Amino acid sequence: MKIILANPRGFCAGVNMAIEVVDQVLQIVGPPVYVYHEIVHNQHVVDRFRNQGVVFVNTIEEVPHGSTIVYSAHGVSPAVRAASRARGLREVDATCPLVTKVHMEVLRYTRDGYYIIFIGHKNHDEAVGTVGESPDRIFVVDTPDEVWQLQVPDENMLAFVTQTTLSVSDAALVIEQLKKRWPNIRHPQKDDICYATTNRQKAVSTWSPEVDLVLVVGSNNSSNSQRLVDRAKEAGRSAYLIDDESFLQEQWFKGINSVLVTAGASAPDHLVRNLLDRLQRDFDGELVEERTLVNEKISFELPKSLRQLTVLNNN
């Protein structure tokens, strides 16, 4: 069985930054360190941090007064920040800068009097945080049909933004309907869907037609990982999202001569390597090539709030 390994895959710049933030906070203040929601949507990453003394919480009220709280890569609402300050928490913000960009767009549109349509998954952490910037002026839509069901207070003052981890093709369908219904709707000059999400989806769409099966390493609650499976299925290929190599099932490989392996933007590369090892060991796999669609050289600086924590802890 021929194995093609897709590149780019795995960690994006935002995930790398967020994980480094938690690692450094653990070194600076020691456990327990509290993180609001999962730092990134990957079970292996979350489990590693739990074993090191990280406590993941869903409400600020779970964090003891005066403790350190890290905000996840998906961002949080102003209400969460206010609750942290009311409890005297030391805040460290690991929000991905590309998510922060969307928050800033929402604030600008709100300031200018617009109502905002957020294209995304309503209950996703990123959507909840972004909507929290202007909850009275934001409407969430997920599908083209929902565009036509939407009732807005002023059709002449509309703008849209998107979740950073969406399917590029699905978002395009929603945007097409938004522009059809409201031709003058405003939107950001630069696409909100992040570079890593776009690159990984393009790679899967490009190479899936050449193989019989696509395996995506990532967790079920990872939106960007789910979208990689969607792209493979759009190409007419069988595709599965797996947390690690232990999820493989023998029946998937009956009659399979070739497989494409990739990983979502929050999946560690050692999980991909473990998967390759098992495919070669147990399923007669042969890694024939690693294909590169584009070389990603983007990195994000660690947040100012982390440097401030270091200063506070040394005083």
Rosetta silent file (secondary structure, phi, psi, omega in degrees, C-alpha in Angstrom):
SEQUENCE: MKIILANPRGFCAGVNMAIEVVDQVLQIVGPPVYVYHEIVHNQHVVDRFRNQGVVFVNTIEEVPHGSTIVYSAHGVSPAVRAASRARGLREVDATCPLVTKVHMEVLRYTRDGYYIIFIGHKNHDEAVGTVGESPDRIFVVDTPDEVWQLQVPDENMLAFVTQTTLSVSDAALVIEQLKKRWPNIRHPQKDDICYATTNRQKAVSTWSPEVDLVLVVGSNNSSNSQRLVDRAKEAGRSAYLIDDESFLQEQWFKGINSVLVTAGASAPDHLVRNLLDRLQRDFDGELVEERTLVNEKISFELPKSLRQLTVLNNN
SCORE:     score description
SCORE:     0.000 S_00000001
   1 L     0.000  125.790 -178.771    0.000    0.000    0.000 S_00000001
   2 E   -81.510  134.557  178.498    1.427    3.360   -1.084 S_00000001
   3 E  -115.858  126.802  172.336    1.476    6.175    1.487 S_00000001
   4 E  -110.462  128.759 -179.562    1.628    9.853    0.536 S_00000001
   5 E  -102.941  123.813 -175.858    2.361   12.288    3.377 S_00000001
   6 E   -86.167  141.562  173.372    0.884   15.759    2.958 S_00000001
   7 E  -140.826  129.258   10.300    2.729   18.943    3.825 S_00000001
   8 L   -78.974  155.346  178.207    1.784   21.371    5.291 S_00000001
   9 L  -154.639  168.088  172.371    0.083   19.482    8.073 S_00000001
  10 L    68.141 -154.794 -168.645   -0.142   19.647   11.859 S_00000001
  11 L   -49.890  134.000  170.537    0.632   22.593   14.100 S_00000001
  12 L   -97.433  176.527 -177.955    0.036   26.105   12.791 S_00000001
  13 H   -63.024  -37.915 -179.554    1.703   29.241   14.160 S_00000001
  14 H   -66.352  -40.408  177.746   -1.202   30.002   16.497 S_00000001
  15 H   -67.774  -44.782  176.463   -1.162   26.530   18.026 S_00000001
  16 H   -55.248  -45.247 -179.236    2.610   26.593   18.426 S_00000001
  17 H   -63.767  -46.173 -176.982    2.352   29.923   20.210 S_00000001
  18 H   -63.255  -42.030  179.665   -0.492   28.828   22.508 S_00000001
  19 H   -66.856  -40.274  177.310    1.273   25.621   23.563 S_00000001
  20 H   -62.839  -36.987  177.942    4.510   27.506   24.214 S_00000001
  21 H   -59.743  -49.247 -178.742    2.576   29.964   26.380 S_00000001
  22 H   -64.689  -41.160  177.339    1.228   27.212   28.636 S_00000001
  23 H   -57.667  -43.700 -177.643    4.643   25.537   28.838 S_00000001
  24 H   -72.952  -36.785  177.031    6.221   28.804   29.940 S_00000001
  25 H   -62.427  -39.229  176.292    3.470   29.671   32.426 S_00000001
  26 H   -59.817  -39.482  179.030    4.025   26.265   34.041 S_00000001
  27 H   -70.396  -35.827 -175.038    7.721   27.103   34.381 S_00000001
  28 H   -75.388  -49.375 -173.490    7.069   30.602   35.728 S_00000001
  29 H  -109.124  -16.596 -177.242    4.373   29.981   38.336 S_00000001
  30 L    76.625  163.629  179.245    4.268   26.192   38.629 S_00000001
  31 L   -72.979  155.592   -0.686    1.102   24.069   38.837 S_00000001
  32 L   -81.719  144.209  171.538   -1.760   24.394   39.079 S_00000001
  33 E  -113.248  131.940 -177.894   -2.178   26.595   36.012 S_00000001
  34 E   -99.202  135.443  178.353   -5.742   27.286   34.914 S_00000001
  35 E  -125.393  128.802  179.805   -6.711   27.444   31.232 S_00000001
  36 E   -79.840  111.667 -173.135  -10.070   28.713   30.046 S_00000001
  37 L    66.744  174.581  179.049  -11.363   25.955   27.744 S_00000001
  38 L   -64.997  135.612 -176.308   -8.986   23.586   25.986 S_00000001
  39 L   -59.926  -41.741  167.837   -5.840   25.458   24.967 S_00000001
  40 L  -141.760  162.279 -176.962   -6.203   23.866   21.507 S_00000001
  41 L   -87.564   75.693  173.305   -8.635   21.230   20.316 S_00000001
  42 L  -148.618  125.094 -173.424   -6.485   18.132   20.563 S_00000001
  43 H   -65.553  -35.962 -179.308   -6.960   15.440   23.167 S_00000001
  44 H   -67.905  -40.891  177.292   -3.301   14.429   23.326 S_00000001
  45 H   -63.591  -45.592 -179.656   -2.159   18.000   23.926 S_00000001
  46 H   -62.256  -44.561 -179.477   -4.821   18.494   26.597 S_00000001
  47 H   -63.254  -40.280  178.349   -3.945   15.220   28.348 S_00000001
  48 H   -59.562  -45.086 -179.137   -0.230   16.106   28.400 S_00000001
  49 H   -68.529  -36.952  176.645   -0.949   19.405   30.076 S_00000001
  50 H   -58.920  -40.891  179.804   -3.340   17.815   32.574 S_00000001
  51 H   -66.846  -19.430  179.155   -0.542   15.464   33.585 S_00000001
  52 L   -96.427    2.504  176.512    1.684   18.500   34.188 S_00000001
  53 L   102.207   15.323  175.737   -0.817   20.204   36.496 S_00000001
  54 E   -85.526  136.919  177.994   -2.934   22.260   34.101 S_00000001
  55 E  -113.791  117.445  179.109   -6.605   22.598   35.033 S_00000001
  56 E   -91.441  129.385 -175.470   -8.982   23.295   32.152 S_00000001
  57 E  -123.536  155.095  177.801  -12.100   25.197   33.191 S_00000001
  58 L  -105.967  -11.260  175.408  -15.335   26.179   31.463 S_00000001
  59 L  -138.158  149.315  178.734  -16.177   29.082   33.763 S_00000001
  60 H   -66.628  -27.383 -179.103  -14.041   31.708   35.447 S_00000001
  61 H   -63.425  -17.329  178.270  -15.819   30.972   38.721 S_00000001
  62 H   -78.333  -11.290 -174.635  -13.921   27.657   38.856 S_00000001
  63 L   -94.655  126.563  179.214  -10.597   29.502   39.186 S_00000001
  64 L   -61.138  145.414  178.607   -9.458   30.412   42.719 S_00000001
  65 L   -52.309  137.141  175.198   -9.055   34.129   43.449 S_00000001
  66 L    80.149    2.170 -179.331   -5.606   35.459   42.599 S_00000001
  67 L   -80.925  177.005  176.043   -4.621   32.505   40.384 S_00000001
  68 E   -98.267  131.181  177.942   -3.203   32.611   36.875 S_00000001
  69 E  -119.413  132.485  176.047   -5.618   32.100   33.985 S_00000001
  70 E  -108.478  129.187  175.474   -4.554   31.406   30.388 S_00000001
  71 E   -86.159  136.696 -174.254   -7.015   32.155   27.595 S_00000001
  72 L   -69.594  171.470 -179.035   -7.073   29.517   24.864 S_00000001
  73 L   -62.794  -17.900 -174.499   -6.069   30.023   21.237 S_00000001
  74 L   -84.303   -8.373  178.290   -9.750   30.402   20.303 S_00000001
  75 L    86.085  161.880 -179.441  -10.208   33.720   22.116 S_00000001
  76 L  -136.181  166.349  179.870  -12.660   34.877   24.757 S_00000001
  77 L   -85.572  162.480  174.447  -15.356   37.509   25.137 S_00000001
  78 H   -57.679  -30.985 -179.956  -15.011   40.780   27.077 S_00000001
  79 H   -64.331  -36.521  178.125  -17.356   39.302   29.692 S_00000001
  80 H   -67.029  -43.749  178.917  -14.831   36.547   30.448 S_00000001
  81 H   -61.799  -41.459  179.658  -12.016   39.079   30.819 S_00000001
  82 H   -64.032  -39.869  178.957  -14.160   41.176   33.150 S_00000001
  83 H   -64.946  -36.734  177.983  -14.969   38.124   35.281 S_00000001
  84 H   -63.627  -44.810 -178.141  -11.247   37.318   35.545 S_00000001
  85 H   -67.497  -33.217  177.999  -10.394   40.810   36.723 S_00000001
  86 H   -65.445  -26.065  178.616  -13.220   40.730   39.258 S_00000001
  87 L   -96.158    4.278  178.430  -11.568   37.655   40.803 S_00000001
  88 L    68.954   31.567 -178.286   -8.121   39.223   40.751 S_00000001
  89 L   -80.855  149.090  172.871   -6.731   36.698   38.292 S_00000001
  90 E   -89.394  115.280 -172.164   -3.432   37.137   36.494 S_00000001
  91 E   -94.033  133.427  171.325   -4.374   36.925   32.811 S_00000001
  92 E  -126.067  122.514 -170.270   -2.204   35.449   30.077 S_00000001
  93 E  -103.026  107.920  178.569   -3.732   35.689   26.623 S_00000001
  94 L  -100.446   21.486  178.503   -2.841   32.895   24.185 S_00000001
  95 L   -59.821  133.922  175.918   -5.471   33.915   21.619 S_00000001
  96 L   -60.124  133.163  179.351   -4.293   33.330   18.062 S_00000001
  97 H   -57.573  -27.507  179.123   -3.547   36.709   16.436 S_00000001
  98 H   -73.934  -28.534  172.300   -5.709   35.712   13.465 S_00000001
  99 H   -72.647  -41.988  177.014   -8.666   35.246   15.806 S_00000001
 100 H   -57.742  -37.934  177.068   -7.879   38.595   17.424 S_00000001
 101 H   -55.834  -43.783  179.787   -8.031   40.120   13.925 S_00000001
 102 H   -66.173  -40.199  176.709  -11.653   38.953   13.594 S_00000001
 103 H   -58.500  -42.975 -179.113  -12.488   40.390   17.035 S_00000001
 104 H   -65.723  -36.658  176.722  -11.054   43.739   15.933 S_00000001
 105 H   -63.210  -42.861  178.180  -13.129   43.674   12.750 S_00000001
 106 H   -60.220  -44.063 -179.488  -16.275   43.091   14.813 S_00000001
 107 H   -64.362  -39.371  178.762  -15.422   46.026   17.055 S_00000001
 108 H   -66.186  -44.741  179.013  -14.799   48.320   14.075 S_00000001
 109 H   -63.973  -39.375  177.771  -18.055   47.366   12.381 S_00000001
 110 H   -62.864  -44.781  178.489  -19.933   47.821   15.648 S_00000001
 111 H   -58.442  -36.155 -177.625  -18.378   51.239   16.156 S_00000001
 112 L   -87.135    5.545  173.412  -19.503   52.260   12.672 S_00000001
 113 L    89.177   13.381 -178.635  -23.086   51.195   13.328 S_00000001
 114 L   -87.397  152.344  163.691  -23.166   47.931   11.369 S_00000001
 115 E   -93.226  145.260 -168.645  -24.927   44.707   12.192 S_00000001
 116 E  -121.141  132.567  172.993  -22.574   41.760   11.712 S_00000001
 117 E  -101.649  119.513  178.657  -23.145   38.312   10.302 S_00000001
 118 E   -97.981  117.003  178.020  -20.656   35.801   11.679 S_00000001
 119 E   -88.386  113.866 -177.149  -20.183   32.810    9.378 S_00000001
 120 L   173.963 -172.938 -177.969  -19.298   29.894   11.609 S_00000001
 121 L   -95.717  117.270 -166.921  -20.367   27.153   13.993 S_00000001
 122 L   -51.925  -41.202 -173.808  -22.533   28.670   16.715 S_00000001
 123 L   -96.953    3.121  177.714  -21.225   26.673   19.693 S_00000001
 124 L   -68.025  145.378 -177.678  -17.546   26.605   18.726 S_00000001
 125 H   -55.231  -39.583 -179.488  -15.284   28.337   21.275 S_00000001
 126 H   -65.030  -41.923  179.385  -14.080   30.812   18.659 S_00000001
 127 H   -64.158  -44.088 -179.462  -17.619   31.752   17.685 S_00000001
 128 H   -60.347  -44.304  179.978  -18.701   32.224   21.309 S_00000001
 129 H   -65.768  -42.162 -178.512  -15.755   34.514   22.019 S_00000001
 130 H   -68.248  -45.567  178.797  -16.211   36.587   18.869 S_00000001
 131 H   -59.772  -32.292 -179.976  -19.962   37.003   19.281 S_00000001
 132 L   -64.419  -15.412  176.805  -19.301   38.157   22.830 S_00000001
 133 L   -69.139  -28.283 -177.850  -17.624   41.300   21.473 S_00000001
 134 L  -157.431   63.640 -169.622  -20.997   42.638   20.327 S_00000001
 135 L   -60.705  -24.770 -178.964  -23.760   40.162   21.225 S_00000001
 136 L   -83.609   -7.611 -174.905  -26.625   42.520   20.400 S_00000001
 137 L  -124.684    6.925 -177.217  -25.394   43.164   16.865 S_00000001
 138 E  -114.896  137.045  175.704  -24.118   39.763   15.680 S_00000001
 139 E  -122.429  132.471 -177.274  -26.045   37.004   13.915 S_00000001
 140 E  -100.145  129.685  174.042  -24.463   33.580   13.375 S_00000001
 141 E  -127.572  145.461 -175.823  -25.068   31.614   10.174 S_00000001
 142 L  -118.563  -25.873 -174.797  -23.621   28.222    9.297 S_00000001
 143 L  -132.959  160.520  176.871  -25.265   27.283    5.976 S_00000001
 144 H   -58.047  -37.872 -179.806  -26.475   29.024    2.805 S_00000001
 145 H   -61.367  -35.749 -178.381  -30.114   28.264    3.737 S_00000001
 146 H   -66.064  -24.431  177.686  -29.738   30.124    7.024 S_00000001
 147 H   -59.391  -42.453 -175.139  -28.851   33.293    5.112 S_00000001
 148 H   -81.125  -11.957  175.959  -32.353   33.474    3.678 S_00000001
 149 H   -89.978  -11.080 -172.310  -33.985   32.778    7.035 S_00000001
 150 L   -75.217  135.994  173.233  -32.169   35.642    8.719 S_00000001
 151 L  -116.431  124.359 -177.160  -34.039   38.768    9.808 S_00000001
 152 L  -120.946  151.298 -176.777  -31.875   41.816   10.505 S_00000001
 153 L   -65.950  -33.025 -176.502  -32.810   45.251   11.900 S_00000001
 154 L  -145.083  104.614 -176.482  -31.212   47.259    9.062 S_00000001
 155 L   -71.424  -12.032  179.545  -30.419   45.641    5.712 S_00000001
 156 L   -90.802   -6.639 -178.703  -28.452   48.717    4.626 S_00000001
 157 L  -128.441   70.728 -177.019  -25.952   48.400    7.475 S_00000001
 158 E  -126.036  144.373  173.676  -24.607   44.870    7.227 S_00000001
 159 E  -142.923  159.446  175.364  -21.129   43.342    7.308 S_00000001
 160 E  -131.315  151.148  171.382  -19.831   39.799    7.617 S_00000001
 161 E  -133.615  168.318 -178.185  -16.805   38.099    9.165 S_00000001
 162 E  -131.220  153.108  170.756  -15.881   34.422    9.296 S_00000001
 163 L   -63.117  143.322 -173.610  -14.570   31.866   11.756 S_00000001
 164 L   -73.658  -19.210 -172.428  -10.893   31.217   11.044 S_00000001
 165 L  -107.473   21.343 -176.684  -11.175   27.418   10.864 S_00000001
 166 L   -74.911  162.465  166.098  -14.024   27.033    8.380 S_00000001
 167 L   -64.656  128.387  179.843  -14.158   24.989    5.224 S_00000001
 168 H   -61.271  -44.494 -177.197  -13.030   27.331    2.461 S_00000001
 169 H   -71.149  -39.211  178.369  -15.589   25.956    0.018 S_00000001
 170 H   -64.781  -42.501  178.615  -18.459   25.910    2.540 S_00000001
 171 H   -62.219  -38.890 -179.835  -17.737   29.496    3.568 S_00000001
 172 H   -62.058  -36.840  178.412  -17.686   30.532   -0.098 S_00000001
 173 H   -65.872  -40.557  178.490  -21.195   29.117   -0.568 S_00000001
 174 H   -67.102  -44.078 -179.917  -22.504   31.114    2.394 S_00000001
 175 H   -62.109  -38.379  177.874  -20.758   34.278    1.228 S_00000001
 176 H   -58.600  -43.037  179.933  -22.236   33.825   -2.243 S_00000001
 177 H   -71.605  -35.846  176.325  -25.742   33.808   -0.770 S_00000001
 178 H   -60.580  -45.072 -178.902  -25.010   36.775    1.488 S_00000001
 179 H   -71.317  -28.089  177.145  -23.896   38.829   -1.498 S_00000001
 180 H   -70.898  -40.866 -178.812  -26.869   37.644   -3.529 S_00000001
 181 H   -77.739  -39.521 -178.392  -29.331   38.712   -0.832 S_00000001
 182 L  -129.001   85.071 -174.101  -27.457   41.881    0.182 S_00000001
 183 L   -57.910  -24.617 -176.905  -25.208   43.017   -2.692 S_00000001
 184 L   -98.692   13.644 -178.496  -23.810   45.937   -0.685 S_00000001
 185 L   -61.795  137.995  179.893  -22.832   43.932    2.400 S_00000001
 186 E   -83.900  157.558  176.840  -19.456   44.966    3.800 S_00000001
 187 L  -158.212  158.846  179.635  -16.633   42.531    4.502 S_00000001
 188 L   -62.039  150.586  179.168  -12.960   42.616    5.540 S_00000001
 189 L   -65.983  -34.339 -178.843  -10.427   43.300    2.800 S_00000001
 190 L  -111.183  138.483 -179.258   -8.487   40.170    3.721 S_00000001
 191 L   -53.973  138.176  179.503  -10.045   36.723    4.139 S_00000001
 192 L   -81.872  -24.634 -179.089  -10.622   35.715    7.782 S_00000001
 193 L   -65.409  129.205 -168.582  -10.049   31.976    7.231 S_00000001
 194 L   -71.577  156.453 -177.004   -6.513   31.383    8.427 S_00000001
 195 H   -57.677  -38.665 -176.246   -3.614   30.506    6.151 S_00000001
 196 H   -69.530  -42.881  176.621   -3.061   27.123    7.820 S_00000001
 197 H   -59.099  -46.843 -179.278   -6.670   26.035    7.439 S_00000001
 198 H   -62.284  -47.849 -177.318   -6.611   27.087    3.781 S_00000001
 199 H   -62.566  -42.678 -178.354   -3.291   25.391    3.008 S_00000001
 200 H   -67.887  -38.124  177.856   -4.220   22.073    4.614 S_00000001
 201 H   -67.311  -41.203  178.833   -7.557   21.983    2.830 S_00000001
 202 H   -62.412  -40.102  179.451   -5.961   22.783   -0.530 S_00000001
 203 H   -62.258  -45.024  179.561   -3.429   19.994   -0.039 S_00000001
 204 H   -65.169  -43.590  179.423   -6.154   17.436    0.684 S_00000001
 205 H   -63.388  -34.239 -177.925   -8.270   18.626   -2.254 S_00000001
 206 H   -72.086  -42.724 -170.651   -5.229   18.461   -4.553 S_00000001
 207 H  -102.699  -15.011  179.213   -3.978   14.979   -3.662 S_00000001
 208 H   -56.470  -39.778 -179.012   -7.099   13.088   -2.549 S_00000001
 209 H   -60.782  -16.183 -177.704   -8.074   12.159   -6.142 S_00000001
 210 H   -89.104   -8.196 -174.598   -4.815   10.186   -6.438 S_00000001
 211 L  -123.949  171.149  178.699   -5.476    7.859   -3.494 S_00000001
 212 L   -93.802  -24.076 -172.232   -8.099    5.412   -2.255 S_00000001
 213 E  -147.085  143.391  176.345   -8.211    6.556    1.371 S_00000001
 214 E  -122.306  128.979  176.684   -7.447    9.706    3.379 S_00000001
 215 E  -113.965  125.753 -179.675   -6.476    9.611    7.073 S_00000001
 216 E  -113.967  121.319  176.086   -6.609   12.845    9.072 S_00000001
 217 E   -85.910  123.892 -179.249   -4.941   12.985   12.475 S_00000001
 218 L   168.348  166.149 -178.088   -6.929   15.219   14.808 S_00000001
 219 L   -93.189  156.825 -174.869   -9.593   15.287   17.494 S_00000001
 220 L   -62.693  -27.619 -178.843  -13.346   15.270   16.890 S_00000001
 221 L   -89.778    9.366  177.716  -13.834   18.725   18.402 S_00000001
 222 L   -91.246  110.063 -177.697  -11.271   20.256   16.032 S_00000001
 223 H   -60.861  -46.030 -176.810  -13.168   22.212   13.385 S_00000001
 224 H   -65.740  -32.243  177.841  -10.221   22.518   11.019 S_00000001
 225 H   -69.613  -41.340  177.095   -9.536   18.773   11.239 S_00000001
 226 H   -59.290  -36.847 -178.129  -13.158   17.937   10.476 S_00000001
 227 H   -67.897  -28.416  176.952  -12.960   20.151    7.393 S_00000001
 228 H   -66.486  -39.593  174.907  -10.039   18.102    6.044 S_00000001
 229 H   -61.983  -42.470  179.220  -12.242   15.006    6.133 S_00000001
 230 H   -59.143  -42.380 -178.412  -14.946   16.976    4.328 S_00000001
 231 H   -64.150  -40.375  178.686  -12.543   17.969    1.545 S_00000001
 232 H   -64.053  -42.281 -179.867  -11.504   14.348    0.994 S_00000001
 233 H   -68.014  -33.211  175.020  -15.125   13.209    0.846 S_00000001
 234 H   -61.276  -30.992  178.696  -15.897   16.004   -1.609 S_00000001
 235 L   -82.461    2.731  177.195  -13.243   14.412   -3.827 S_00000001
 236 L    83.122   21.518 -177.448  -15.129   11.121   -3.583 S_00000001
 237 L  -110.130  149.924  170.238  -12.677    9.389   -1.265 S_00000001
 238 E   -67.339  140.653 -178.047  -13.162    7.478    1.967 S_00000001
 239 E  -150.871  144.145 -179.439  -11.769    9.527    4.835 S_00000001
 240 E  -136.889  141.548  173.965  -11.477    9.150    8.597 S_00000001
 241 E   -99.663  123.599 -176.294  -10.563   11.486   11.436 S_00000001
 242 E  -131.598  141.316  177.443   -8.489    9.700   14.076 S_00000001
 243 L   -69.965  -35.018  179.994   -6.900   10.865   17.323 S_00000001
 244 L  -166.062 -176.980 -173.508   -3.968    8.492   16.857 S_00000001
 245 H   -64.811  -20.481 -178.508   -2.865    5.201   15.291 S_00000001
 246 H   -69.355  -13.747 -178.305   -4.862    3.126   17.791 S_00000001
 247 H   -84.992   -7.867 -178.024   -8.090    4.182   16.031 S_00000001
 248 L   -62.308  142.913  178.062   -7.227    2.372   12.781 S_00000001
 249 L  -124.314  135.732 -173.866   -9.646   -0.397   11.754 S_00000001
 250 H   -58.413  -36.630 -175.483   -8.706   -3.294    9.493 S_00000001
 251 H   -65.900  -20.302  178.198  -11.870   -3.059    7.383 S_00000001
 252 H   -64.030  -23.546 -168.475  -10.871    0.429    6.207 S_00000001
 253 H  -103.354    5.074  178.196   -7.986   -1.080    4.231 S_00000001
 254 L   -67.734  120.769  179.298   -9.754   -3.817    2.258 S_00000001
 255 L    76.037   10.242 -178.003   -8.973   -3.216   -1.402 S_00000001
 256 L   -91.618  126.194  179.111   -6.957   -0.074   -0.578 S_00000001
 257 L  -107.527  -15.507 -177.279   -3.794    0.478   -2.605 S_00000001
 258 E  -153.009  147.651 -177.668   -2.938    4.041   -1.605 S_00000001
 259 E  -141.532  140.879  172.957   -3.514    6.405    1.309 S_00000001
 260 E  -103.433  130.389  179.286   -2.972   10.115    1.945 S_00000001
 261 E  -113.635  131.186  175.521   -1.960   11.055    5.499 S_00000001
 262 E  -145.948 -177.085 -178.506   -2.381   14.554    6.916 S_00000001
 263 E  -151.183  145.417  176.620   -3.131   16.253   10.246 S_00000001
 264 L   -67.763  168.120 -172.263   -5.219   19.128   11.530 S_00000001
 265 L   -71.088   -6.831  177.717   -3.613   22.342   12.728 S_00000001
 266 L  -114.523   13.566 -177.463   -3.763   21.304   16.395 S_00000001
 267 L  -100.189  125.041  178.642   -2.345   17.771   16.002 S_00000001
 268 L   -64.216  145.455 -175.655    1.268   17.084   17.128 S_00000001
 269 H   -70.336  -22.734  178.586    3.525   15.624   14.455 S_00000001
 270 H   -64.582  -25.641  176.238    4.634   12.713   16.636 S_00000001
 271 H   -69.234  -35.722  175.992    1.096   11.332   16.245 S_00000001
 272 H   -65.354  -43.913  179.832    1.554   11.386   12.479 S_00000001
 273 H   -63.159  -39.670  177.262    4.881    9.559   12.820 S_00000001
 274 H   -63.851  -38.586  178.031    3.276    6.935   15.055 S_00000001
 275 H   -63.855  -44.775  178.761    0.527    6.490   12.467 S_00000001
 276 H   -60.283  -41.897  179.571    3.055    6.016    9.677 S_00000001
 277 H   -59.451  -43.047 -178.006    4.914    3.437   11.755 S_00000001
 278 H   -71.900  -37.282  177.616    1.751    1.403   12.292 S_00000001
 279 H   -61.187  -38.711 -179.652    0.673    1.650    8.655 S_00000001
 280 H   -74.490  -35.278 -176.091    4.061    0.293    7.617 S_00000001
 281 H   -78.948  -45.260 -169.204    4.157   -2.360   10.328 S_00000001
 282 H  -107.353  -13.865 -174.600    0.586   -3.688   10.309 S_00000001
 283 L  -127.834   21.970  176.099   -0.922   -2.698    6.961 S_00000001
 284 L    55.434   39.644 -179.065    1.909   -3.303    4.493 S_00000001
 285 L   -86.312  149.581  176.891    2.333    0.416    3.971 S_00000001
 286 E  -134.726  117.002  178.795    5.227    2.022    2.127 S_00000001
 287 E   -74.133  108.814 -175.200    5.945    5.740    2.464 S_00000001
 288 E   -93.140  -29.782  178.844    6.691    6.681   -1.114 S_00000001
 289 E  -168.564  154.696  169.699    6.869   10.451   -0.811 S_00000001
 290 E  -109.970  119.067 -176.152    6.147   13.566    1.236 S_00000001
 291 E  -100.922  137.151 -178.497    4.490   16.177   -0.936 S_00000001
 292 E  -116.179  119.311  176.356    4.687   19.885   -0.177 S_00000001
 293 L   -79.674  -43.799 -179.623    2.017   22.269   -1.423 S_00000001
 294 L  -157.087  144.546  175.353    3.558   25.344    0.212 S_00000001
 295 L   -88.434  121.569  179.449    6.253   25.999    2.782 S_00000001
 296 L   -92.662  124.543 -178.955    4.836   27.747    5.834 S_00000001
 297 L  -124.032   21.900 -177.345    7.276   30.100    7.524 S_00000001
 298 L   -85.915  138.046  173.011    4.841   32.043    9.699 S_00000001
 299 L  -142.458  154.903 -179.791    5.412   32.388   13.435 S_00000001
 300 L  -116.630  140.963  175.797    3.807   34.523   16.120 S_00000001
 301 L   -67.800  150.851  174.140    5.513   36.319   18.982 S_00000001
 302 L   -66.859  147.687 -173.137    4.650   35.277   22.501 S_00000001
 303 L   -68.975  151.992  177.847    2.073   37.633   24.024 S_00000001
 304 H   -57.934  -34.961 -178.101    2.974   40.692   26.057 S_00000001
 305 H   -62.896  -27.439  176.467    0.890   39.323   28.929 S_00000001
 306 H   -70.354  -41.184  177.348    3.348   36.422   29.296 S_00000001
 307 H   -64.179  -38.205  178.421    6.264   38.832   29.693 S_00000001
 308 H   -64.829  -36.900  177.910    4.243   40.786   32.244 S_00000001
 309 H   -63.065  -40.636  178.534    3.607   37.587   34.198 S_00000001
 310 H   -59.873  -44.194  179.407    7.362   36.951   34.355 S_00000001
 311 H   -63.979  -45.912 -179.243    7.926   40.423   35.777 S_00000001
 312 H   -61.235  -39.657 -176.367    5.107   40.069   38.304 S_00000001
 313 H   -72.446  -24.265  179.727    6.359   36.688   39.465 S_00000001
 314 H   -86.050  -11.512 -178.217    9.905   38.026   39.989 S_00000001
 315 L   -90.597    0.000    0.000    8.738   40.935   42.146 S_00000001
